[in-house]
Amino acid sequence: APEGSKLPLDWKRLENTFQKLLVIRCLRPDRMAMALSNWIRHAMPNGTGSEYMDCDASLSFYEVLYSAHEDSTSATPFFFILSPGADPVKEVEALGRKLIQLQANVNYHNVAMGQGQDVVAMAKLDLGHKEGHWVMLQNVHLMPAWCVELEKRLNSFEAEGSHPNFRLFLSADPAKGIPIGVLERSIKLTNEPPQGLQANLRRSFALFQKDDFEERDSKIKAILFGLCHFHSLMLERKKFGALGFNMKYPFSAGDLRDSASVLYNYLEGSTSVKIPWEDLRYIFGEIMYGGHIVDDWDRKTCSNYLQYFMQDDLLDEQEMVPYADHSRLSWKTPGPSPHDKYLEHIDNMPPESPLFFGMHPNAEIGFRTEQCRRIFELLHTLQPKEGGPEEGDGGTSPMTHAEELCDEILSDVRDIKYMTEDIARNLTDDDKGPYQFVFLQECDAMNALAYEMVRGLNELQLGFKGELTTTEQMEQLAEALYNETLPLWWVKLGFPSTRPLRSWLANLKDRCAQLDDWVAEPLNIPKVVDISKFFSPQSFLTAIKQLCCQVNKLELDKLQVFTEVTKRDVKQVDQPAREGAFVTGMYLEGARWDMNTNSLEDSKPKETFTRMPVINCKAGPQLDRDDKNLYTCPTYCVPTRRPYFVFAAQLRTKHPPAKWVLAGVALILDIGFT
């Protein structure tokens, strides 16, 4: 791993020091989280670093709970922070049966919190406090006002002294309404899914008892293993962020268990030799797992996984690494086997790689870099903001920095104003085509943003000088400038962007430059339009369809935009497109565009985004069927993707389109850097 490599020359002396982390932060931010973990392991004395990092990773949740119970008293509640699919009740009841011969409603009381349950909960608490019973209160986050009363009751219990056997168990989703006093006195526990594909697969397979598994038909065994693998992929894919799924979904062990029940019902006792793969794929992909999925592109990903795994090859030795170069990574199913053989096969699984998910190895760089960004963003927010710099340190105070940046930005944006009314007045009705209306709308949007920026910055300047009383909105603007993040109102009135403030301002100037070119010649659009510089790129694509409607007398709702990738750069285009419009400003994520074959190919190492050549966008009647040589590629404004979907482009491919679906390939307009 890069973080474990020795530094060259005189830098060797930085080995195992904090200074080496600074070098890694500069050169390989994607490896920063792993480097921090390694440093903690080595830096803490007496080998305690590994204990701190690994904690109880090798223990089951029951064992963790048993260990926590040994540290508990009648005055220290257990507080379970719930995660998707986790249910601590079973473990609590199992522990109770071992320690206190637990009997429901005798020495154990379980209350699911909700309307009217506060009185019941208080009665059970009083009973448990006096008699030494166990009390479980589930989902206390649903009643934040009552939690204050709970805190008072626990204080009174502590003052009186509870029965030594009394134990209180609370469960809640992460929420702000839980009183600090309850959290401080509690032992906090959570049961999150294990990290890593192999650990998830092992836990998924463990849901099925060995005796029950051995009794099943050989076909069911093979399909069940494939289902466990699919379940593990769906759970772990979310770590890749937007490249994995557009949204986060609460897939849980219940989905796998219910899918297995459907499988048993379908196949057991069936006299048919042929397995109803299509029915199984529909039930798994559209109902069991698809019931959680609301984004169409995520649903397509789920469907393509099932299309690959749920087929006859699964009954023999199917390749479980989809659409990869199997000379680099290969892992096949063992075929119908005993329970122990499957466990052994899971233990011998190759090291985890994005290839298992159908993704390029570069995908790991993306989510590791995002992980690093979040760590340092959190560290930055923890920095003290009050008070000036220490004497002699040569720095500037937060407010001084904010004031300097305020003056700098104001000088750049003060003169941004487009006279849209004058431009519209000078154009005749015949001159005002769909493109002209789009550019006028863009000018209006830029005017609104610039006006709000100038107004807010002018007020802040007066506040810095003491000529205006500082308001909450002014304080928020000053804090945003100090942190170099985007103020709330600039985000609301602005364009979709993930850029930090200074990069955003540079991008704002580029957008103004494109509008300036059009304002100089309002009758003609640029030969190549950079749609990444629009507030609403969809409006320009709609204008292409509107123009097609006018020329060919077609209905707008029956048209779609088609893309044809040229082999030219912007500078090589000397005249407008004969049909539609030439556009630029698109980057490909998850794959690259091969200029020689004019088709999609695998990315090069460490190249997460590749700039696309000029694309000719045309409008035409919607197609009734899919072309196997075309990948329907979603296009988004920013790398975070949803909700900033623009349109579906068509890109040529020599590989099956499903390969690019699983790889999460998409076109991005503004990748966040230049």
C-alpha positions as CSV (number, residue, x, y, z in Angstrom):
1,A,0.0,0.0,0.0
2,P,1.3,3.5,-0.8
3,E,1.0,4.7,2.9
4,G,3.4,1.8,3.9
5,S,6.1,2.6,1.3
6,K,9.4,4.1,2.5
7,L,10.0,7.7,1.6
8,P,13.1,8.4,-0.6
9,L,16.3,10.2,0.2
10,D,16.4,12.4,3.3
11,W,12.7,12.0,3.9
12,K,13.4,8.5,5.3
13,R,13.7,10.0,8.7
14,L,10.0,10.9,8.6
15,E,9.1,7.2,8.8
16,N,6.5,6.4,11.5
17,T,6.2,10.1,12.4
18,F,3.3,12.6,12.2
19,Q,5.2,14.5,9.5
20,K,4.8,11.6,7.1
21,L,1.1,12.1,7.3
22,L,1.6,15.6,5.9
23,V,3.4,14.1,2.9
24,I,0.7,11.6,2.3
25,R,-2.0,14.3,2.7
26,C,-0.4,16.2,-0.2
27,L,0.5,13.4,-2.5
28,R,-2.2,10.7,-1.9
29,P,-5.2,12.1,-0.1
30,D,-7.1,8.9,-1.0
31,R,-4.8,6.9,1.4
32,M,-5.1,9.4,4.3
33,A,-7.7,7.4,6.3
34,M,-5.6,4.3,6.1
35,A,-2.4,6.2,7.0
36,L,-4.1,7.8,10.0
37,S,-5.2,4.3,11.2
38,N,-1.6,2.9,10.9
39,W,-0.2,5.9,12.7
40,I,-2.6,5.5,15.6
41,R,-1.7,1.8,15.8
42,H,2.1,2.7,16.1
43,A,1.9,6.0,18.1
44,M,-0.1,4.8,21.1
45,P,2.0,3.2,23.8
46,N,2.2,-0.5,24.8
47,G,0.4,-1.7,21.7
48,T,-2.9,-0.1,22.7
49,G,-3.3,1.5,19.3
50,S,-4.5,-1.8,17.7
51,E,-7.0,-2.3,20.6
52,Y,-8.3,1.2,20.1
53,M,-8.7,0.8,16.3
54,D,-10.1,-2.7,16.2
55,C,-12.1,-2.5,19.5
56,D,-14.6,-5.4,19.4
57,A,-14.6,-6.1,15.7
58,S,-14.0,-9.8,16.2
59,L,-16.9,-10.2,18.7
60,S,-20.6,-10.8,18.0
61,F,-23.1,-8.2,19.2
62,Y,-24.2,-10.6,21.9
63,E,-20.7,-10.9,23.2
64,V,-20.3,-7.1,23.2
65,L,-23.5,-6.7,25.1
66,Y,-22.4,-9.4,27.6
67,S,-19.1,-7.5,28.1
68,A,-21.0,-4.2,28.5
69,H,-23.3,-5.7,31.1
70,E,-20.4,-6.6,33.3
71,D,-19.5,-2.9,33.4
72,S,-23.1,-1.7,34.1
73,T,-25.0,-0.9,37.3
74,S,-28.6,-0.2,38.0
75,A,-27.9,3.5,37.5
76,T,-26.3,3.1,34.0
77,P,-28.8,2.5,31.2
78,F,-27.9,0.8,27.9
79,F,-28.5,3.1,24.9
80,F,-28.7,1.4,21.5
81,I,-28.1,3.7,18.6
82,L,-30.1,2.0,15.8
83,S,-28.8,1.3,12.3
84,P,-30.7,0.0,9.3
85,G,-31.7,-3.7,9.8
86,A,-30.3,-3.9,13.4
87,D,-32.6,-5.1,16.2
88,P,-31.0,-5.3,19.6
89,V,-34.1,-6.8,21.3
90,K,-33.2,-10.4,20.4
91,E,-29.7,-10.0,22.0
92,V,-31.1,-8.4,25.1
93,E,-33.7,-11.1,25.6
94,A,-31.0,-13.8,24.9
95,L,-28.8,-12.2,27.6
96,G,-31.7,-12.0,30.0
97,R,-32.6,-15.7,29.6
98,K,-29.0,-16.5,30.6
99,L,-28.6,-14.1,33.5
100,I,-32.0,-13.6,35.1
101,Q,-34.2,-16.4,33.7
102,L,-36.0,-13.7,31.8
103,Q,-39.8,-14.0,31.5
104,A,-41.8,-11.5,29.5
105,N,-44.2,-9.3,31.7
106,V,-42.8,-11.0,34.8
107,N,-39.3,-9.8,35.2
108,Y,-38.9,-8.2,31.7
109,H,-41.0,-5.4,30.2
110,N,-40.7,-4.3,26.6
111,V,-42.4,-1.1,25.5
112,A,-42.4,0.3,22.0
113,M,-42.7,4.1,22.4
114,G,-45.4,6.0,20.7
115,Q,-48.6,8.0,21.4
116,G,-50.0,7.1,24.8
117,Q,-47.1,4.8,25.7
118,D,-45.4,7.3,28.0
119,V,-47.7,6.4,30.9
120,V,-47.1,2.7,30.4
121,A,-43.4,3.2,30.2
122,M,-43.3,5.2,33.5
123,A,-45.3,2.5,35.2
124,K,-42.9,-0.2,34.0
125,L,-39.9,1.9,35.0
126,D,-41.2,2.3,38.6
127,L,-41.9,-1.4,38.8
128,G,-38.5,-2.4,37.5
129,H,-36.8,0.2,39.8
130,K,-38.4,-1.4,42.9
131,E,-38.5,-5.1,42.0
132,G,-35.2,-5.3,40.0
133,H,-36.7,-6.1,36.6
134,W,-35.3,-5.4,33.1
135,V,-37.1,-2.7,31.1
136,M,-36.7,-2.2,27.4
137,L,-38.0,1.1,25.9
138,Q,-37.8,1.1,22.1
139,N,-37.6,4.1,19.7
140,V,-37.5,6.8,22.4
141,H,-36.5,9.4,19.7
142,L,-40.2,9.4,18.7
143,M,-41.0,11.2,22.0
144,P,-38.3,13.9,22.5
145,A,-40.5,15.9,25.0
146,W,-41.0,12.8,27.2
147,C,-37.3,12.1,27.2
148,V,-36.9,15.2,29.4
149,E,-39.3,13.5,31.9
150,L,-37.3,10.3,31.6
151,E,-34.1,12.1,32.5
152,K,-35.7,13.5,35.7
153,R,-37.1,10.1,36.6
154,L,-33.6,8.5,36.2
155,N,-32.1,11.3,38.4
156,S,-34.7,10.5,41.2
157,F,-33.9,6.7,40.8
158,E,-30.2,7.4,41.3
159,A,-30.9,9.5,44.4
160,E,-33.2,6.9,45.9
161,G,-31.0,3.9,44.9
162,S,-32.5,1.3,42.6
163,H,-32.7,-2.5,43.1
164,P,-29.3,-4.0,42.2
165,N,-30.8,-6.1,39.4
166,F,-32.7,-3.2,37.7
167,R,-31.5,-2.6,34.2
168,L,-32.8,-0.1,31.6
169,F,-32.4,-0.6,27.9
170,L,-33.1,2.3,25.5
171,S,-33.1,2.3,21.7
172,A,-33.3,5.3,19.3
173,D,-32.3,6.5,15.9
174,P,-29.6,9.2,15.8
175,A,-31.5,12.3,16.8
176,K,-31.0,15.7,18.4
177,G,-33.9,15.4,20.8
178,I,-32.2,13.0,23.2
179,P,-31.2,14.9,26.4
180,I,-27.5,15.1,27.0
181,G,-28.0,13.8,30.6
182,V,-29.4,10.5,29.3
183,L,-26.6,10.0,26.9
184,E,-23.9,10.9,29.4
185,R,-25.0,8.3,32.0
186,S,-25.6,5.6,29.4
187,I,-23.4,2.9,27.9
188,K,-23.7,3.6,24.2
189,L,-23.8,0.6,21.8
190,T,-24.6,0.2,18.1
191,N,-24.7,-2.8,15.8
192,E,-23.7,-1.7,12.3
193,P,-23.3,-4.1,9.4
194,P,-19.7,-5.3,9.1
195,Q,-17.3,-3.5,6.9
196,G,-16.1,-5.2,3.7
197,L,-17.6,-7.6,1.2
198,Q,-16.2,-10.8,2.7
199,A,-17.5,-9.9,6.2
200,N,-20.9,-9.1,4.8
201,L,-21.0,-12.3,2.8
202,R,-20.0,-14.3,5.8
203,R,-22.7,-12.7,8.0
204,S,-25.3,-13.1,5.2
205,F,-24.6,-16.8,4.8
206,A,-24.7,-17.2,8.6
207,L,-28.4,-16.3,8.6
208,F,-29.2,-19.8,7.4
209,Q,-28.7,-22.6,9.9
210,K,-26.4,-25.5,8.9
211,D,-29.0,-28.2,9.5
212,D,-31.7,-26.5,7.6
213,F,-29.3,-25.7,4.7
214,E,-28.1,-29.3,4.3
215,E,-31.7,-30.5,3.9
216,R,-32.3,-28.2,0.9
217,D,-32.1,-29.2,-2.7
218,S,-28.7,-28.7,-4.4
219,K,-30.3,-26.1,-6.7
220,I,-31.6,-24.1,-3.8
221,K,-28.2,-24.2,-2.1
222,A,-26.5,-22.7,-5.2
223,I,-29.1,-20.0,-5.7
224,L,-29.0,-19.2,-2.0
225,F,-25.3,-18.6,-2.1
226,G,-25.8,-16.3,-5.2
227,L,-28.5,-14.5,-3.3
228,C,-26.2,-13.9,-0.3
229,H,-23.5,-12.6,-2.6
230,F,-26.0,-10.2,-4.3
231,H,-27.2,-9.0,-0.9
232,S,-23.6,-8.3,0.2
233,L,-23.0,-6.3,-3.0
234,M,-26.1,-4.2,-2.4
235,L,-25.0,-3.5,1.2
236,E,-21.4,-2.6,0.4
237,R,-22.0,-0.7,-2.9
238,K,-23.2,2.4,-1.0
239,K,-19.7,3.0,0.3
240,F,-18.8,4.3,-3.2
241,G,-21.1,7.2,-2.8
242,A,-22.9,8.5,-5.8
243,L,-20.9,6.2,-8.1
244,G,-22.5,3.3,-6.2
245,F,-26.1,4.4,-5.7
246,N,-27.7,7.8,-6.2
247,M,-29.5,7.4,-2.9
248,K,-28.9,5.5,0.4
249,Y,-31.3,2.5,0.9
250,P,-32.0,0.6,4.2
251,F,-31.3,-2.9,2.8
252,S,-31.3,-5.3,5.7
253,A,-31.0,-9.0,6.6
254,G,-34.8,-9.1,6.5
255,D,-34.7,-8.6,2.7
256,L,-32.4,-11.6,2.3
257,R,-34.5,-13.7,4.7
258,D,-37.7,-12.9,2.9
259,S,-36.1,-13.5,-0.5
260,A,-34.9,-16.9,0.7
261,S,-38.5,-17.8,1.8
262,V,-39.8,-16.9,-1.7
263,L,-37.1,-19.1,-3.2
264,Y,-38.1,-22.1,-1.0
265,N,-41.8,-21.6,-1.8
266,Y,-41.1,-21.4,-5.5
267,L,-38.8,-24.4,-5.9
268,E,-39.6,-26.9,-3.1
269,G,-42.1,-29.4,-4.3
270,S,-42.0,-28.1,-7.8
271,T,-41.9,-30.8,-10.5
272,S,-40.6,-28.4,-13.2
273,V,-37.0,-29.0,-14.3
274,K,-36.7,-25.4,-15.4
275,I,-36.0,-22.8,-12.8
276,P,-38.3,-19.7,-13.2
277,W,-35.4,-17.2,-13.3
278,E,-37.5,-14.4,-14.7
279,D,-40.0,-14.7,-11.9
280,L,-37.3,-14.8,-9.2
281,R,-35.5,-11.8,-10.7
282,Y,-38.7,-9.8,-10.7
283,I,-39.6,-10.7,-7.1
284,F,-36.0,-10.0,-5.8
285,G,-35.3,-6.9,-7.9
286,E,-38.7,-5.2,-8.1
287,I,-40.3,-6.2,-4.8
288,M,-37.9,-7.4,-2.1
289,Y,-35.0,-5.1,-2.8
290,G,-36.7,-2.9,-5.4
291,G,-39.3,-2.0,-2.9
292,H,-36.7,0.2,-1.2
293,I,-35.3,1.8,-4.4
294,V,-36.9,5.0,-5.7
295,D,-34.3,6.1,-8.2
296,D,-34.7,4.6,-11.7
297,W,-31.0,4.4,-12.4
298,D,-30.4,2.6,-9.1
299,R,-33.2,0.2,-9.9
300,K,-31.4,-0.5,-13.2
301,T,-28.2,-1.3,-11.3
302,C,-30.1,-3.8,-9.1
303,S,-31.8,-5.4,-12.1
304,N,-28.5,-5.8,-14.0
305,Y,-26.9,-7.6,-11.0
306,L,-29.7,-10.0,-10.9
307,Q,-29.6,-10.5,-14.6
308,Y,-26.0,-11.5,-14.3
309,F,-26.2,-13.7,-11.2
310,M,-29.6,-15.3,-11.4
311,Q,-29.2,-17.6,-14.4
312,D,-28.4,-21.3,-15.1
313,D,-24.6,-20.8,-14.8
314,L,-25.1,-20.2,-11.1
315,L,-25.9,-23.9,-10.7
316,D,-22.4,-24.9,-11.9
317,E,-19.3,-22.7,-11.5
318,Q,-20.3,-19.1,-12.3
319,E,-17.8,-16.3,-12.4
320,M,-18.8,-13.9,-9.5
321,V,-16.7,-11.0,-10.7
322,P,-19.0,-9.4,-13.4
323,Y,-17.6,-8.2,-16.7
324,A,-14.0,-8.0,-15.5
325,D,-10.8,-9.2,-17.0
326,H,-10.7,-12.5,-15.3
327,S,-6.9,-12.8,-15.7
328,R,-6.7,-10.0,-13.1
329,L,-9.4,-11.2,-10.7
330,S,-11.5,-14.4,-10.7
331,W,-13.7,-16.0,-8.1
332,K,-16.2,-18.7,-9.1
333,T,-19.0,-20.3,-7.2
334,P,-18.1,-23.8,-5.8
335,G,-21.3,-25.3,-7.4
336,P,-23.9,-27.1,-5.1
337,S,-21.9,-28.1,-2.0
338,P,-22.2,-28.8,1.7
339,H,-22.5,-25.9,4.2
340,D,-18.9,-26.2,5.3
341,K,-17.6,-26.1,1.7
342,Y,-19.4,-22.8,1.2
343,L,-17.9,-21.3,4.4
344,E,-14.4,-22.4,3.3
345,H,-15.0,-20.8,-0.1
346,I,-16.0,-17.5,1.5
347,D,-12.9,-17.6,3.7
348,N,-10.7,-18.1,0.6
349,M,-12.2,-15.1,-1.2
350,P,-9.6,-12.9,-2.9
351,P,-8.9,-9.5,-1.3
352,E,-11.7,-7.0,-1.8
353,S,-11.6,-4.9,-5.0
354,P,-14.1,-2.7,-6.8
355,L,-14.0,-5.3,-9.6
356,F,-16.3,-7.5,-7.5
357,F,-19.0,-4.8,-7.9
358,G,-18.4,-4.5,-11.7
359,M,-16.5,-1.2,-11.1
360,H,-13.1,0.0,-12.1
361,P,-10.4,0.0,-9.4
362,N,-10.3,3.8,-9.7
363,A,-13.7,3.8,-7.8
364,E,-11.8,3.1,-4.6
365,I,-9.8,6.3,-5.1
366,G,-13.0,8.3,-5.3
367,F,-14.6,7.1,-2.1
368,R,-11.3,7.1,-0.2
369,T,-10.7,10.7,-1.3
370,E,-14.2,11.7,-0.2
371,Q,-13.5,10.0,3.1
372,C,-10.4,12.1,3.5
373,R,-12.3,15.3,2.6
374,R,-14.9,14.6,5.3
375,I,-12.3,14.0,7.9
376,F,-10.5,17.3,7.3
377,E,-13.8,19.2,6.9
378,L,-14.7,18.0,10.4
379,L,-11.3,18.9,11.7
380,H,-11.7,22.4,10.2
381,T,-15.1,23.0,11.8
382,L,-13.5,22.1,15.2
383,Q,-11.0,24.9,14.8
384,P,-11.6,27.8,17.3
385,K,-13.2,30.8,15.5
386,E,-13.2,33.4,18.3
387,G,-10.3,35.6,19.2
388,G,-7.3,36.8,17.1
389,P,-4.0,35.1,16.4
390,E,-1.2,34.8,18.9
391,E,1.2,37.6,19.0
392,G,4.0,37.3,16.5
393,D,2.4,34.4,14.6
394,G,1.9,36.5,11.5
395,G,-1.7,35.3,10.9
396,T,-4.9,37.1,10.6
397,S,-8.1,36.9,12.7
398,P,-11.2,35.2,11.3
399,M,-13.1,38.5,11.0
400,T,-10.1,40.1,9.3
401,H,-9.9,37.3,6.8
402,A,-13.6,37.5,6.1
403,E,-13.4,41.2,5.6
404,E,-10.6,40.9,3.1
405,L,-12.4,38.2,1.2
406,C,-15.6,40.3,1.2
407,D,-13.8,43.3,-0.4
408,E,-12.2,41.0,-3.0
409,I,-15.4,39.3,-4.0
410,L,-17.3,42.6,-4.1
411,S,-14.8,44.1,-6.5
412,D,-15.3,41.2,-8.9
413,V,-19.1,40.9,-8.9
414,R,-20.2,44.5,-8.5
415,D,-20.3,45.2,-12.2
416,I,-22.1,42.0,-13.2
417,K,-25.4,43.0,-14.8
418,Y,-27.0,42.0,-18.1
419,M,-29.6,44.4,-19.6
420,T,-32.0,41.7,-20.6
421,E,-34.9,44.0,-21.2
422,D,-32.9,46.1,-23.7
423,I,-31.6,42.9,-25.5
424,A,-35.2,41.5,-25.7
425,R,-36.5,44.9,-27.0
426,N,-33.9,45.0,-29.8
427,L,-34.8,41.5,-31.0
428,T,-37.8,41.1,-33.3
429,D,-40.4,38.3,-32.8
430,D,-38.8,36.4,-35.6
431,D,-35.3,36.8,-34.0
432,K,-36.5,35.4,-30.7
433,G,-36.0,31.6,-31.2
434,P,-35.8,28.9,-28.5
435,Y,-32.0,29.5,-28.0
436,Q,-32.5,33.3,-27.5
437,F,-35.1,32.6,-24.7
438,V,-32.7,30.2,-23.0
439,F,-29.8,32.8,-23.0
440,L,-32.2,35.5,-21.7
441,Q,-33.3,33.2,-18.9
442,E,-29.6,32.5,-18.0
443,C,-28.9,36.3,-18.0
444,D,-31.8,36.8,-15.6
445,A,-30.6,34.0,-13.3
446,M,-27.1,35.5,-13.3
447,N,-28.5,39.0,-12.5
448,A,-30.5,37.6,-9.5
449,L,-27.4,35.9,-8.1
450,A,-25.1,38.9,-8.6
451,Y,-27.7,41.2,-7.0
452,E,-28.0,39.1,-3.9
453,M,-24.2,38.8,-3.7
454,V,-23.6,42.5,-4.0
455,R,-26.5,43.3,-1.5
456,G,-25.2,40.9,1.1
457,L,-21.6,41.9,0.8
458,N,-22.4,45.6,0.9
459,E,-24.3,45.1,4.2
460,L,-21.5,43.1,5.6
461,Q,-19.0,45.8,4.7
462,L,-21.1,48.3,6.6
463,G,-21.3,45.9,9.5
464,F,-17.5,45.5,9.6
465,K,-17.2,49.3,9.8
466,G,-19.7,49.6,12.6
467,E,-22.2,51.6,10.5
468,L,-24.9,48.8,10.5
469,T,-26.1,46.5,13.3
470,T,-25.0,43.0,12.6
471,T,-27.8,40.6,11.9
472,E,-27.9,36.8,12.1
473,Q,-27.8,36.6,8.3
474,M,-24.7,38.8,8.2
475,E,-23.0,36.6,10.8
476,Q,-23.7,33.5,8.7
477,L,-22.3,35.3,5.6
478,A,-19.1,36.3,7.5
479,E,-18.7,32.7,8.9
480,A,-19.1,31.3,5.4
481,L,-16.4,33.7,4.0
482,Y,-14.0,32.8,6.8
483,N,-14.6,29.0,6.2
484,E,-14.5,29.7,2.4
485,T,-17.8,27.9,1.9
486,L,-20.8,29.0,0.0
487,P,-23.4,31.2,1.9
488,L,-26.9,29.8,2.0
489,W,-28.5,32.4,-0.3
490,W,-25.8,32.0,-2.9
491,V,-26.5,28.3,-3.0
492,K,-30.3,28.9,-3.3
493,L,-30.0,31.4,-6.2
494,G,-26.9,29.9,-7.8
495,F,-26.1,26.9,-10.0
496,P,-25.5,23.3,-8.8
497,S,-21.9,23.1,-7.6
498,T,-19.6,21.1,-5.2
499,R,-16.8,23.6,-5.5
500,P,-15.2,25.5,-2.5
501,L,-15.7,29.3,-2.5
502,R,-12.7,30.4,-4.5
503,S,-13.1,27.8,-7.2
504,W,-16.8,28.6,-7.4
505,L,-16.0,32.3,-8.0
506,A,-13.6,31.4,-10.8
507,N,-16.3,29.2,-12.3
508,L,-18.8,32.1,-12.0
509,K,-16.4,34.3,-14.1
510,D,-16.3,31.6,-16.8
511,R,-20.1,31.5,-16.9
512,C,-20.2,35.3,-17.3
513,A,-17.7,35.1,-20.1
514,Q,-20.0,32.7,-22.1
515,L,-22.9,35.1,-21.5
516,D,-20.8,38.1,-22.6
517,D,-20.1,36.3,-25.9
518,W,-23.8,35.8,-26.5
519,V,-24.8,39.3,-25.5
520,A,-22.3,40.7,-28.1
521,E,-24.1,38.7,-30.8
522,P,-27.6,37.8,-29.5
523,L,-28.9,36.5,-32.9
524,N,-26.2,33.8,-33.0
525,I,-25.4,31.2,-30.4
526,P,-21.8,30.2,-29.9
527,K,-20.5,27.5,-32.4
528,V,-19.9,25.2,-29.4
529,V,-22.0,25.8,-26.3
530,D,-20.6,24.9,-22.9
531,I,-23.7,23.5,-21.2
532,S,-21.8,23.1,-17.9
533,K,-21.9,26.9,-17.7
534,F,-25.7,27.0,-17.6
535,F,-27.9,27.4,-14.5
536,S,-30.3,25.1,-16.2
537,P,-28.7,22.9,-18.9
538,Q,-32.0,21.1,-19.4
539,S,-33.5,24.3,-20.9
540,F,-30.9,24.4,-23.7
541,L,-31.6,20.7,-24.6
542,T,-35.3,21.5,-24.6
543,A,-34.6,24.3,-27.0
544,I,-33.0,21.8,-29.4
545,K,-36.2,19.8,-29.3
546,Q,-38.4,22.9,-29.8
547,L,-36.4,23.9,-32.9
548,C,-36.9,20.3,-34.2
549,C,-40.6,20.6,-33.6
550,Q,-40.9,23.8,-35.5
551,V,-38.8,22.6,-38.5
552,N,-40.3,19.1,-38.8
553,K,-43.8,19.7,-37.4
554,L,-43.4,17.1,-34.7
555,E,-44.9,16.8,-31.1
556,L,-42.5,17.9,-28.4
557,D,-43.4,15.1,-25.9
558,K,-42.6,12.4,-28.5
559,L,-39.0,13.7,-29.1
560,Q,-35.8,12.9,-27.2
561,V,-32.2,14.2,-27.4
562,F,-29.7,12.0,-29.2
563,T,-25.9,12.4,-28.8
564,E,-23.3,11.9,-31.4
565,V,-19.7,12.1,-30.1
566,T,-17.4,13.8,-32.6
567,K,-13.6,13.5,-32.8
568,R,-13.1,17.2,-32.6
569,D,-12.0,19.6,-29.8
570,V,-13.7,23.0,-29.3
571,K,-10.9,24.8,-31.3
572,Q,-11.4,22.5,-34.3
573,V,-15.0,23.5,-34.8
574,D,-15.3,26.3,-37.3
575,Q,-19.0,26.4,-37.9
576,P,-22.3,25.6,-36.1
577,A,-23.9,22.2,-36.4
578,R,-26.1,21.6,-39.4
579,E,-28.6,19.8,-37.1
580,G,-29.0,20.4,-33.4
581,A,-26.1,22.0,-31.6
582,F,-22.5,21.3,-30.7
583,V,-22.0,21.1,-26.9
584,T,-19.0,20.7,-24.6
585,G,-18.3,20.7,-20.9
586,M,-19.0,17.0,-20.2
587,Y,-16.7,14.7,-18.3
588,L,-17.0,10.9,-18.2
589,E,-16.8,9.2,-14.7
590,G,-16.3,5.5,-14.3
591,A,-14.9,4.9,-17.8
592,R,-13.1,6.8,-20.6
593,W,-13.8,7.7,-24.2
594,D,-11.5,6.1,-26.7
595,M,-10.9,8.5,-29.6
596,N,-9.6,5.7,-31.9
597,T,-12.5,3.4,-31.6
598,N,-15.0,6.2,-30.8
599,S,-16.5,4.1,-28.0
600,L,-16.4,3.5,-24.2
601,E,-13.4,1.8,-22.7
602,D,-12.1,1.1,-19.2
603,S,-10.5,4.0,-17.4
604,K,-6.8,4.4,-17.1
605,P,-5.3,4.0,-13.6
606,K,-5.9,7.0,-11.3
607,E,-7.9,8.8,-14.0
608,T,-11.3,9.2,-12.4
609,F,-12.7,11.8,-14.9
610,T,-12.0,12.2,-18.7
611,R,-13.0,15.1,-20.7
612,M,-15.4,14.3,-23.6
613,P,-14.8,15.7,-27.2
614,V,-17.4,18.0,-28.7
615,I,-20.8,16.3,-28.8
616,N,-23.5,17.0,-31.4
617,C,-26.9,17.0,-29.6
618,K,-29.8,16.4,-32.0
619,A,-33.5,15.8,-31.4
620,G,-35.6,13.0,-33.0
621,P,-38.5,10.6,-32.3
622,Q,-38.1,8.4,-29.3
623,L,-36.8,4.9,-29.9
624,D,-39.0,1.9,-29.2
625,R,-36.2,-0.6,-28.5
626,D,-32.7,-0.5,-27.0
627,D,-29.6,-0.7,-29.2
628,K,-27.1,-3.3,-27.9
629,N,-24.2,-1.1,-29.2
630,L,-25.3,1.9,-27.2
631,Y,-25.1,2.6,-23.5
632,T,-27.8,4.9,-22.2
633,C,-25.6,7.2,-20.0
634,P,-27.2,9.4,-17.3
635,T,-25.9,13.0,-17.3
636,Y,-25.7,15.0,-14.1
637,C,-24.7,18.5,-13.2
638,V,-22.3,17.6,-10.4
639,P,-20.5,14.4,-9.1
640,T,-23.0,14.1,-6.2
641,R,-25.5,13.3,-9.0
642,R,-29.1,13.1,-7.7
643,P,-31.1,15.4,-7.7
644,Y,-29.3,17.2,-10.6
645,F,-30.2,14.8,-13.4
646,V,-30.0,16.5,-16.9
647,F,-30.7,13.9,-19.6
648,A,-29.8,10.5,-20.9
649,A,-27.0,10.5,-23.5
650,Q,-26.2,7.6,-25.9
651,L,-22.6,6.5,-26.0
652,R,-21.2,3.8,-28.4
653,T,-19.8,0.6,-26.7
654,K,-18.2,-2.6,-27.8
655,H,-18.9,-4.2,-24.4
656,P,-22.4,-5.1,-23.1
657,P,-24.2,-1.9,-21.8
658,A,-24.7,-3.8,-18.5
659,K,-21.0,-3.5,-17.8
660,W,-21.2,0.3,-17.7
661,V,-24.4,0.2,-15.7
662,L,-22.7,-1.7,-12.9
663,A,-19.6,0.5,-13.2
664,G,-21.8,3.5,-12.4
665,V,-20.7,5.3,-15.6
666,A,-22.2,8.8,-16.0
667,L,-21.5,12.1,-17.7
668,I,-20.8,15.0,-15.2
669,L,-21.0,18.6,-16.3
670,D,-19.1,20.3,-13.4
671,I,-16.6,17.9,-11.7
672,G,-15.7,20.5,-9.1
673,F,-12.2,21.4,-10.4
674,T,-10.7,22.5,-13.7
